[in-house]
Amino acid sequence: MITTEPTPNPQATKFFATNTLVGTGSVWYDIDLAVQSNELVKKLFRVAGVRFALLQENYVTITKFPQWDWDEIKPKIKSVLDTERCYIETGDTDRYCTDEICCAVRQIIRMDIRPAVQMDGGDIKFLKYENGVVELQMHGSCWGCPNNESTLGAIYNKIASKVPEVKQVRIV
């Protein structure tokens, strides 16, 4: 039986699968990436209203278009997850760093920030550190979340308290 859990973003919901979907990391899809993917993902995007999908260990976070109602979408997504199976051994993971500051920032994100964001059905990817600026990508329930600015502020505070060289965190 597929269960759901709300996220801080009213446009995103976590759907827990009965099997493991991704071994390590996470995989994010929009419609362009979905057409080149496996059957499970293709069928998820055939559900009217689905905007993005983030696959992680044993759940999928679906972000919908605002004009669609969850009461219409949820049963269709549950049906897809009940009937289709997929397993992705390794999802897209953070890019690697070569200097000490970059590695410290990456570790804070991986160990402290990312698990908290994933609990709410989102994901955060470290892209780079350069000249005091950390660049990140946010997926899943994070995309379009009304709490995005406060989350970004909390991320900055967490990183800057441990790595004072960081002067700004931005989402790209």
C-alpha positions in Angstrom: 0.0 0.0 0.0 1.4 3.4 -1.0 1.3 6.0 1.7 1.8 9.8 1.4 3.2 12.5 3.6 2.7 16.2 3.2 5.8 18.5 2.8 6.2 22.2 3.8 5.4 23.0 0.2 1.7 22.7 -0.5 2.5 21.9 -4.2 4.6 18.8 -3.2 3.8 15.5 -1.6 6.0 12.5 -0.7 4.7 9.1 -1.9 6.3 6.1 -0.2 6.9 3.1 -2.4 6.8 -0.5 -1.2 10.3 -1.1 -2.8 13.6 0.6 -3.0 13.8 3.0 -5.9 17.3 4.5 -5.6 20.3 2.9 -4.0 22.4 6.0 -3.4 21.7 9.6 -4.0 18.6 11.0 -5.7 17.3 11.5 -9.2 15.3 14.5 -10.3 13.0 14.7 -13.3 11.1 17.3 -15.3 9.1 16.4 -18.4 12.1 16.6 -20.7 14.2 14.2 -18.6 11.2 11.9 -18.0 10.7 11.1 -21.7 14.1 9.5 -21.8 13.7 7.6 -18.5 12.2 4.3 -17.3 8.6 3.3 -17.5 7.8 4.3 -13.9 8.9 7.8 -14.5 7.2 8.1 -17.9 3.9 7.0 -16.4 4.2 9.4 -13.5 4.5 12.3 -15.9 1.5 11.0 -17.9 -0.6 11.9 -14.8 -2.1 15.3 -15.5 -0.7 18.0 -13.2 2.7 16.4 -12.4 5.4 19.1 -12.8 8.5 17.5 -11.2 9.5 14.1 -9.6 12.3 13.5 -7.2 13.2 9.8 -6.6 15.0 8.9 -3.5 15.6 5.7 -1.5 12.0 4.4 -1.1 9.9 7.4 -2.0 9.0 9.9 -4.7 8.3 13.5 -4.1 5.9 14.9 -6.7 5.6 18.6 -7.3 2.4 19.5 -9.1 1.2 22.5 -11.0 -0.8 24.9 -8.7 -4.0 24.6 -10.6 -4.3 20.9 -10.1 -5.9 19.4 -7.0 -4.2 16.6 -5.0 -7.5 14.7 -4.7 -7.3 14.2 -8.5 -3.6 13.4 -8.7 -2.9 11.2 -5.6 -4.9 8.2 -6.7 -3.3 8.1 -10.1 0.2 8.4 -8.7 -0.4 5.7 -6.2 -1.7 3.4 -9.0 1.5 4.0 -11.0 3.7 3.2 -7.9 1.6 0.1 -7.2 2.0 -1.4 -10.6 5.5 -0.2 -11.9 8.9 -1.0 -10.5 12.3 0.5 -11.1 15.6 0.5 -9.4 18.4 3.1 -10.0 21.6 2.0 -8.3 23.2 5.4 -8.1 21.4 8.7 -8.5 22.9 12.1 -9.2 25.2 13.0 -6.4 27.1 16.1 -5.4 30.0 17.3 -7.5 33.4 16.9 -5.9 35.7 19.6 -4.5 39.4 20.0 -4.8 40.2 22.6 -2.1 39.8 22.6 1.7 37.0 25.2 2.0 35.0 23.6 -0.8 35.3 20.2 0.9 34.2 21.6 4.3 31.1 23.2 2.8 30.3 20.1 0.8 30.6 17.9 4.0 28.3 20.3 6.0 25.7 20.1 3.3 26.0 16.3 2.9 26.0 15.5 6.6 23.9 18.2 8.3 21.7 20.0 5.8 20.8 17.4 3.1 19.2 14.9 5.5 17.0 17.6 7.0 15.9 18.8 3.6 15.3 15.2 2.4 13.0 14.5 5.4 10.7 17.2 3.9 10.7 15.5 0.5 13.3 17.8 -1.1 16.9 17.5 -2.0 19.9 19.9 -2.2 22.9 19.5 -4.5 26.1 21.3 -3.9 27.4 22.8 -7.2 30.4 24.9 -6.3 32.2 27.2 -4.0 34.0 30.2 -5.5 35.1 33.6 -4.0 33.0 33.2 -0.9 29.8 32.1 -2.7 28.2 28.7 -2.4 26.0 27.6 -5.3 23.3 25.0 -4.7 20.4 23.4 -6.6 17.2 22.5 -4.8 14.7 19.9 -6.0 11.6 18.1 -4.9 9.4 19.8 -2.4 12.0 22.7 -2.2 11.1 23.9 -5.7 8.5 26.7 -5.3 8.2 26.2 -1.5 6.9 29.2 0.4 9.6 28.6 3.0 12.4 28.8 0.5 13.9 32.1 1.7 13.9 31.0 5.4 15.5 27.7 4.4 18.1 29.5 2.4 18.8 31.7 5.4 19.1 28.7 7.7 21.5 27.0 5.2 23.7 30.1 5.1 23.8 30.4 8.9 24.7 26.7 9.3 27.5 26.9 6.7 28.9 30.3 7.7 29.0 29.4 11.4 31.4 26.6 10.6 33.2 28.1 7.5 33.5 31.9 7.9 34.9 32.3 4.4 31.4 31.8 3.1 29.8 35.1 2.4 26.7 34.1 0.4 24.7 31.0 -0.5 22.6 31.1 -3.6 20.3 28.8 -5.4 20.9 28.4 -9.2 
